[in-house]
Each structure stands twice: as C-alpha cells, then as structure tokens.
C-alpha cells in the first residue's frame, strides 16, 4: 500500500490515507509565504499533528510503499513499525 511520508526538519510523519496531499502542500506553501503559520494534519495512527512552518524549514513530501499491509488488507489497526519504511 502506498502512503505519503512528510519529513519536516528530519522528523518523519506518515499521513493518514485520506489526507488530501495537494491541499496540505498548498497549506505548507501558504504558511511559508506568509512568514510562518501552523498547519494541521492527521497521521497514520489517527493523531492530529500541528506543526509551525516558517521560511527556512525543510519540508519533504514523499510517496512510498508501505510494506506492513497489502492494498487489499483492511485488517490493519493503524499501527506501524517505522523501521519497515527503510528511511
């Protein structure tokens, strides 16, 4: 199953599958262009995460394969092992 990893200043966040990545990217760009702002997103485990983004903060969006569950496996409890992502 594919998921999006968001890396901010070296810290990885795995986005919930229902995340609208293009909207989150637009929010991140607006925050930086505006001199800084807080953006909110939901992580893969259902946690809501708030991050202060400002100019000079490194942000990386990356689509990766998530090896711990298959595309047709709906039995996941949402937990994952970060070591499975090979970063």
N, CA, C and O atoms as CSV, one atom per row, in Angstrom:
chain,resi,resn,atom,element,x,y,z
A,1,UNK,N,N,0.850,-1.174,0.000
A,1,UNK,CA,C,0.000,0.000,0.000
A,1,UNK,C,C,0.893,1.234,0.000
A,1,UNK,O,O,1.906,1.268,0.698
A,2,UNK,N,N,0.529,2.229,-0.766
A,2,UNK,CA,C,1.300,3.469,-0.802
A,2,UNK,C,C,0.809,4.424,0.276
A,2,UNK,O,O,-0.378,4.482,0.598
A,3,UNK,N,N,1.753,5.162,0.815
A,3,UNK,CA,C,1.432,6.193,1.796
A,3,UNK,C,C,2.353,7.379,1.538
A,3,UNK,O,O,3.340,7.262,0.812
A,4,UNK,N,N,2.033,8.494,2.122
A,4,UNK,CA,C,2.875,9.675,1.976
A,4,UNK,C,C,3.605,9.936,3.279
A,4,UNK,O,O,3.006,10.020,4.352
A,5,UNK,N,N,4.912,10.061,3.151
A,5,UNK,CA,C,5.747,10.421,4.296
A,5,UNK,C,C,6.031,11.913,4.187
A,5,UNK,O,O,6.459,12.401,3.141
A,6,UNK,N,N,5.793,12.618,5.261
A,6,UNK,CA,C,6.084,14.042,5.358
A,6,UNK,C,C,7.270,14.183,6.298
A,6,UNK,O,O,7.194,13.795,7.464
A,7,UNK,N,N,8.362,14.735,5.794
A,7,UNK,CA,C,9.550,14.927,6.621
A,7,UNK,C,C,9.738,16.419,6.836
A,7,UNK,O,O,9.876,17.187,5.884
A,8,UNK,N,N,9.742,16.816,8.106
A,8,UNK,CA,C,9.924,18.217,8.479
A,8,UNK,C,C,11.118,18.291,9.422
A,8,UNK,O,O,11.106,17.732,10.519
A,9,UNK,N,N,12.147,18.994,8.964
A,9,UNK,CA,C,13.361,19.154,9.768
A,9,UNK,C,C,13.886,17.810,10.276
A,9,UNK,O,O,14.315,17.699,11.424
A,10,UNK,N,N,13.849,16.800,9.419
A,10,UNK,CA,C,14.395,15.489,9.755
A,10,UNK,C,C,13.461,14.570,10.513
A,10,UNK,O,O,13.823,13.421,10.769
A,11,UNK,N,N,12.282,15.022,10.882
A,11,UNK,CA,C,11.327,14.170,11.587
A,11,UNK,C,C,10.275,13.681,10.600
A,11,UNK,O,O,9.707,14.468,9.843
A,12,UNK,N,N,10.021,12.373,10.616
A,12,UNK,CA,C,9.072,11.772,9.694
A,12,UNK,C,C,7.676,11.666,10.283
A,12,UNK,O,O,7.496,11.329,11.453
A,13,UNK,N,N,6.684,11.965,9.433
A,13,UNK,CA,C,5.280,11.798,9.769
A,13,UNK,C,C,4.649,11.032,8.610
A,13,UNK,O,O,4.830,11.404,7.451
A,14,UNK,N,N,3.915,9.973,8.912
A,14,UNK,CA,C,3.227,9.191,7.887
A,14,UNK,C,C,1.766,9.628,7.884
A,14,UNK,O,O,1.066,9.516,8.891
A,15,UNK,N,N,1.320,10.126,6.733
A,15,UNK,CA,C,-0.006,10.720,6.635
A,15,UNK,C,C,-1.090,9.664,6.519
A,15,UNK,O,O,-0.894,8.609,5.915
A,16,UNK,N,N,-2.243,9.970,7.114
A,16,UNK,CA,C,-3.413,9.094,7.007
A,16,UNK,C,C,-3.786,8.961,5.528
A,16,UNK,O,O,-3.624,9.912,4.764
A,17,UNK,N,N,-4.284,7.791,5.117
A,17,UNK,CA,C,-4.609,7.563,3.706
A,17,UNK,C,C,-5.592,8.572,3.124
A,17,UNK,O,O,-5.535,8.868,1.930
A,18,UNK,N,N,-6.479,9.096,3.936
A,18,UNK,CA,C,-7.488,10.031,3.428
A,18,UNK,C,C,-6.976,11.468,3.311
A,18,UNK,O,O,-7.723,12.358,2.907
A,19,UNK,N,N,-5.711,11.699,3.661
A,19,UNK,CA,C,-5.142,13.047,3.583
A,19,UNK,C,C,-5.137,13.544,2.144
A,19,UNK,O,O,-4.728,12.831,1.227
A,20,UNK,N,N,-5.591,14.761,1.964
A,20,UNK,CA,C,-5.549,15.406,0.653
A,20,UNK,C,C,-4.187,16.092,0.548
A,20,UNK,O,O,-4.016,17.241,0.954
A,21,UNK,N,N,-3.234,15.361,-0.002
A,21,UNK,CA,C,-1.841,15.800,-0.014
A,21,UNK,C,C,-1.675,17.122,-0.756
A,21,UNK,O,O,-0.927,17.989,-0.303
A,22,UNK,N,N,-2.355,17.291,-1.883
A,22,UNK,CA,C,-2.222,18.550,-2.628
A,22,UNK,C,C,-2.681,19.742,-1.800
A,22,UNK,O,O,-2.079,20.813,-1.870
A,23,UNK,N,N,-3.748,19.564,-1.011
A,23,UNK,CA,C,-4.216,20.645,-0.135
A,23,UNK,C,C,-3.215,20.916,0.981
A,23,UNK,O,O,-2.982,22.068,1.348
A,24,UNK,N,N,-2.625,19.852,1.519
A,24,UNK,CA,C,-1.631,20.028,2.576
A,24,UNK,C,C,-0.395,20.747,2.039
A,24,UNK,O,O,0.178,21.598,2.719
A,25,UNK,N,N,0.014,20.401,0.814
A,25,UNK,CA,C,1.136,21.108,0.190
A,25,UNK,C,C,0.805,22.592,0.021
A,25,UNK,O,O,1.640,23.449,0.309
A,26,UNK,N,N,-0.391,22.893,-0.437
A,26,UNK,CA,C,-0.812,24.289,-0.610
A,26,UNK,C,C,-0.807,25.018,0.737
A,26,UNK,O,O,-0.392,26.175,0.813
A,27,UNK,N,N,-1.266,24.349,1.798
A,27,UNK,CA,C,-1.243,24.953,3.136
A,27,UNK,C,C,0.192,25.242,3.582
A,27,UNK,O,O,0.467,26.285,4.174
A,28,UNK,N,N,1.105,24.305,3.292
A,28,UNK,CA,C,2.505,24.477,3.674
A,28,UNK,C,C,3.124,25.664,2.923
A,28,UNK,O,O,3.838,26.476,3.510
A,29,UNK,N,N,2.842,25.749,1.633
A,29,UNK,CA,C,3.366,26.860,0.834
A,29,UNK,C,C,2.820,28.189,1.338
A,29,UNK,O,O,3.566,29.161,1.461
A,30,UNK,N,N,1.530,28.235,1.629
A,30,UNK,CA,C,0.922,29.477,2.130
A,30,UNK,C,C,1.533,29.875,3.468
A,30,UNK,O,O,1.775,31.057,3.715
A,31,UNK,N,N,1.785,28.888,4.338
A,31,UNK,CA,C,2.381,29.186,5.642
A,31,UNK,C,C,3.761,29.804,5.476
A,31,UNK,O,O,4.092,30.786,6.140
A,32,UNK,N,N,4.559,29.230,4.593
A,32,UNK,CA,C,5.915,29.743,4.393
A,32,UNK,C,C,5.882,31.116,3.724
A,32,UNK,O,O,6.597,32.027,4.142
A,33,UNK,N,N,5.066,31.265,2.701
A,33,UNK,CA,C,4.986,32.559,2.004
A,33,UNK,C,C,4.455,33.664,2.912
A,33,UNK,O,O,4.780,34.837,2.731
A,34,UNK,N,N,3.638,33.282,3.887
A,34,UNK,CA,C,3.085,34.264,4.815
A,34,UNK,C,C,4.004,34.584,5.983
A,34,UNK,O,O,3.634,35.349,6.873
A,35,UNK,N,N,5.189,34.010,5.988
A,35,UNK,CA,C,6.146,34.283,7.059
A,35,UNK,C,C,6.092,33.286,8.190
A,35,UNK,O,O,6.878,33.376,9.134
A,36,UNK,N,N,5.164,32.320,8.112
A,36,UNK,CA,C,5.051,31.275,9.127
A,36,UNK,C,C,3.619,31.119,9.591
A,36,UNK,O,O,2.883,32.097,9.717
A,37,UNK,N,N,3.232,29.886,9.844
A,37,UNK,CA,C,1.885,29.596,10.337
A,37,UNK,C,C,1.847,28.139,10.787
A,37,UNK,O,O,2.752,27.357,10.494
A,38,UNK,N,N,0.811,27.801,11.485
A,38,UNK,CA,C,0.613,26.420,11.928
A,38,UNK,C,C,-0.237,25.693,10.906
A,38,UNK,O,O,-1.264,26.203,10.459
A,39,UNK,N,N,0.203,24.488,10.536
A,39,UNK,CA,C,-0.621,23.622,9.697
A,39,UNK,C,C,-0.961,22.381,10.513
A,39,UNK,O,O,-0.183,21.945,11.361
A,40,UNK,N,N,-2.118,21.829,10.246
A,40,UNK,CA,C,-2.598,20.630,10.935
A,40,UNK,C,C,-2.774,19.515,9.924
A,40,UNK,O,O,-3.178,19.758,8.787
A,41,UNK,N,N,-2.470,18.289,10.336
A,41,UNK,CA,C,-2.715,17.117,9.502
A,41,UNK,C,C,-2.902,15.918,10.411
A,41,UNK,O,O,-2.563,15.956,11.594
A,42,UNK,N,N,-3.444,14.860,9.843
A,42,UNK,CA,C,-3.692,13.633,10.604
A,42,UNK,C,C,-2.663,12.589,10.201
A,42,UNK,O,O,-2.463,12.310,9.019
A,43,UNK,N,N,-2.023,12.026,11.198
A,43,UNK,CA,C,-1.041,10.972,10.969
A,43,UNK,C,C,-1.721,9.633,10.754
A,43,UNK,O,O,-2.929,9.495,10.946
A,44,UNK,N,N,-0.935,8.660,10.359
A,44,UNK,CA,C,-1.451,7.344,10.001
A,44,UNK,C,C,-2.150,6.647,11.175
A,44,UNK,O,O,-3.022,5.806,10.958
A,45,UNK,N,N,-1.782,6.983,12.397
A,45,UNK,CA,C,-2.411,6.366,13.564
A,45,UNK,C,C,-3.624,7.153,14.057
A,45,UNK,O,O,-4.188,6.838,15.104
A,46,UNK,N,N,-4.022,8.178,13.300
A,46,UNK,CA,C,-5.197,8.955,13.670
A,46,UNK,C,C,-4.911,10.151,14.555
A,46,UNK,O,O,-5.830,10.879,14.932
A,47,UNK,N,N,-3.650,10.364,14.889
A,47,UNK,CA,C,-3.284,11.524,15.710
A,47,UNK,C,C,-3.339,12.788,14.870
A,47,UNK,O,O,-2.878,12.797,13.728
A,48,UNK,N,N,-3.898,13.851,15.425
A,48,UNK,CA,C,-3.859,15.153,14.763
A,48,UNK,C,C,-2.571,15.836,15.187
A,48,UNK,O,O,-2.279,15.958,16.377
A,49,UNK,N,N,-1.807,16.279,14.200
A,49,UNK,CA,C,-0.500,16.870,14.438
A,49,UNK,C,C,-0.538,18.314,13.954
A,49,UNK,O,O,-1.022,18.597,12.859
A,50,UNK,N,N,-0.026,19.222,14.775
A,50,UNK,CA,C,0.075,20.637,14.417
A,50,UNK,C,C,1.549,21.008,14.383
A,50,UNK,O,O,2.293,20.747,15.328
A,51,UNK,N,N,1.961,21.623,13.275
A,51,UNK,CA,C,3.364,21.981,13.072
A,51,UNK,C,C,3.442,23.454,12.698
A,51,UNK,O,O,2.661,23.936,11.877
A,52,UNK,N,N,4.384,24.165,13.300
A,52,UNK,CA,C,4.650,25.544,12.900
A,52,UNK,C,C,5.655,25.516,11.757
A,52,UNK,O,O,6.796,25.091,11.933
A,53,UNK,N,N,5.223,25.971,10.587
A,53,UNK,CA,C,6.108,26.063,9.427
A,53,UNK,C,C,6.464,27.517,9.197
A,53,UNK,O,O,5.615,28.403,9.294
A,54,UNK,N,N,7.732,27.752,8.891
A,54,UNK,CA,C,8.184,29.108,8.606
A,54,UNK,C,C,9.267,29.043,7.537
A,54,UNK,O,O,9.798,27.968,7.260
A,55,UNK,N,N,9.598,30.169,6.941
A,55,UNK,CA,C,10.656,30.165,5.937
A,55,UNK,C,C,11.946,29.558,6.511
A,55,UNK,O,O,12.320,29.820,7.654
A,56,UNK,N,N,12.599,28.755,5.699
A,56,UNK,CA,C,13.842,28.122,6.127
A,56,UNK,C,C,13.658,26.729,6.701
A,56,UNK,O,O,14.645,26.038,6.952
A,57,UNK,N,N,12.413,26.296,6.918
A,57,UNK,CA,C,12.146,24.953,7.435
A,57,UNK,C,C,12.086,23.994,6.252
A,57,UNK,O,O,11.326,24.206,5.306
A,58,UNK,N,N,12.888,22.944,6.312
A,58,UNK,CA,C,12.915,21.955,5.236
A,58,UNK,C,C,11.721,21.011,5.354
A,58,UNK,O,O,11.486,20.411,6.402
A,59,UNK,N,N,10.963,20.892,4.244
A,59,UNK,CA,C,9.782,20.028,4.205
A,59,UNK,C,C,9.892,19.137,2.970
A,59,UNK,O,O,10.170,19.621,1.873
A,60,UNK,N,N,9.673,17.833,3.153
A,60,UNK,CA,C,9.737,16.872,2.055
A,60,UNK,C,C,8.480,16.020,2.071
A,60,UNK,O,O,8.140,15.429,3.096
A,61,UNK,N,N,7.790,15.952,0.939
A,61,UNK,CA,C,6.668,15.037,0.760
A,61,UNK,C,C,7.176,13.893,-0.104
A,61,UNK,O,O,7.763,14.131,-1.160
A,62,UNK,N,N,6.958,12.655,0.328
A,62,UNK,CA,C,7.444,11.502,-0.429
A,62,UNK,C,C,6.400,10.397,-0.399
A,62,UNK,O,O,5.925,10.017,0.671
A,63,UNK,N,N,6.041,9.879,-1.575
A,63,UNK,CA,C,5.123,8.750,-1.654
A,63,UNK,C,C,5.963,7.480,-1.634
A,63,UNK,O,O,6.872,7.306,-2.445
A,64,UNK,N,N,5.641,6.590,-0.684
A,64,UNK,CA,C,6.419,5.364,-0.519
A,64,UNK,C,C,5.493,4.170,-0.404
A,64,UNK,O,O,4.311,4.318,-0.097
A,65,UNK,N,N,6.036,2.984,-0.652
A,65,UNK,CA,C,5.313,1.739,-0.421
A,65,UNK,C,C,5.329,1.456,1.065
A,65,UNK,O,O,6.350,1.619,1.733
A,66,UNK,N,N,4.209,1.038,1.563
A,66,UNK,CA,C,4.078,0.670,2.974
A,66,UNK,C,C,4.030,-0.851,3.047
A,66,UNK,O,O,2.987,-1.444,2.773
A,67,UNK,N,N,5.136,-1.493,3.410
A,67,UNK,CA,C,5.225,-2.944,3.313
A,67,UNK,C,C,4.442,-3.737,4.360
A,67,UNK,O,O,4.254,-4.944,4.206
A,68,UNK,N,N,3.987,-3.074,5.414
A,68,UNK,CA,C,3.363,-3.829,6.500
A,68,UNK,C,C,1.930,-4.254,6.209
A,68,UNK,O,O,1.411,-5.126,6.905
A,69,UNK,N,N,1.270,-3.676,5.210
A,69,UNK,CA,C,-0.065,-4.127,4.825
A,69,UNK,C,C,-0.196,-4.084,3.309
A,69,UNK,O,O,0.403,-3.239,2.643
A,70,UNK,N,N,-0.977,-4.995,2.782
A,70,UNK,CA,C,-1.229,-5.035,1.344
A,70,UNK,C,C,-2.378,-4.093,1.015
A,70,UNK,O,O,-3.137,-3.695,1.899
A,71,UNK,N,N,-2.505,-3.732,-0.280
A,71,UNK,CA,C,-3.580,-2.837,-0.705
A,71,UNK,C,C,-4.958,-3.367,-0.359
A,71,UNK,O,O,-5.868,-2.591,-0.068
A,72,UNK,N,N,-5.123,-4.686,-0.388
A,72,UNK,CA,C,-6.442,-5.260,-0.139
A,72,UNK,C,C,-6.633,-5.716,1.306
A,72,UNK,O,O,-7.642,-6.347,1.620
A,73,UNK,N,N,-5.695,-5.413,2.178
A,73,UNK,CA,C,-5.771,-5.818,3.579
A,73,UNK,C,C,-6.387,-4.692,4.393
A,73,UNK,O,O,-5.749,-3.662,4.610
A,74,UNK,N,N,-7.621,-4.880,4.844
A,74,UNK,CA,C,-8.280,-3.840,5.637
A,74,UNK,C,C,-8.282,-4.167,7.115
A,74,UNK,O,O,-9.054,-3.590,7.881
A,75,UNK,N,N,-7.413,-5.101,7.528
A,75,UNK,CA,C,-7.396,-5.521,8.925
A,75,UNK,C,C,-6.397,-4.745,9.769
A,75,UNK,O,O,-6.266,-5.016,10.963
A,76,UNK,N,N,-5.690,-3.787,9.180
A,76,UNK,CA,C,-4.692,-3.035,9.923
A,76,UNK,C,C,-5.341,-2.239,11.048
A,76,UNK,O,O,-6.431,-1.687,10.897
A,77,UNK,N,N,-4.644,-2.196,12.177
A,77,UNK,CA,C,-5.144,-1.392,13.296
A,77,UNK,C,C,-4.556,0.018,13.260
A,77,UNK,O,O,-4.767,0.802,14.185
A,78,UNK,N,N,-3.817,0.341,12.188
A,78,UNK,CA,C,-3.256,1.679,12.048
A,78,UNK,C,C,-1.867,1.829,12.631
A,78,UNK,O,O,-1.228,2.860,12.423
A,79,UNK,N,N,-1.377,0.829,13.358
A,79,UNK,CA,C,-0.041,0.915,13.922
A,79,UNK,C,C,0.972,0.422,12.904
A,79,UNK,O,O,0.657,-0.402,12.045
A,80,UNK,N,N,2.179,0.930,13.006
A,80,UNK,CA,C,3.222,0.562,12.072
A,80,UNK,C,C,4.553,0.584,12.777
A,80,UNK,O,O,4.700,1.151,13.860
A,81,UNK,N,N,5.519,-0.043,12.144
A,81,UNK,CA,C,6.884,-0.032,12.642
A,81,UNK,C,C,7.679,0.876,11.718
A,81,UNK,O,O,7.848,0.533,10.548
A,82,UNK,N,N,8.177,2.021,12.185
A,82,UNK,CA,C,8.903,2.948,11.318
A,82,UNK,C,C,10.095,2.288,10.618
A,82,UNK,O,O,10.498,2.737,9.545
A,83,UNK,N,N,10.663,1.237,11.203
A,83,UNK,CA,C,11.792,0.558,10.571
A,83,UNK,C,C,11.388,-0.136,9.272
A,83,UNK,O,O,12.241,-0.425,8.432
A,84,UNK,N,N,10.087,-0.404,9.102
A,84,UNK,CA,C,9.610,-1.061,7.892
A,84,UNK,C,C,9.681,-0.143,6.676
A,84,UNK,O,O,9.559,-0.621,5.549
A,85,UNK,N,N,9.874,1.148,6.869
A,85,UNK,CA,C,9.807,2.095,5.773
A,85,UNK,C,C,11.156,2.350,5.120
A,85,UNK,O,O,11.217,3.067,4.121
A,86,UNK,N,N,12.210,1.805,5.634
A,86,UNK,CA,C,13.509,1.906,5.016
A,86,UNK,C,C,14.011,3.317,4.790
A,86,UNK,O,O,14.419,3.658,3.679
A,87,UNK,N,N,13.989,4.138,5.817
A,87,UNK,CA,C,14.496,5.503,5.652
A,87,UNK,C,C,15.826,5.646,6.230
A,87,UNK,O,O,16.407,6.730,6.182
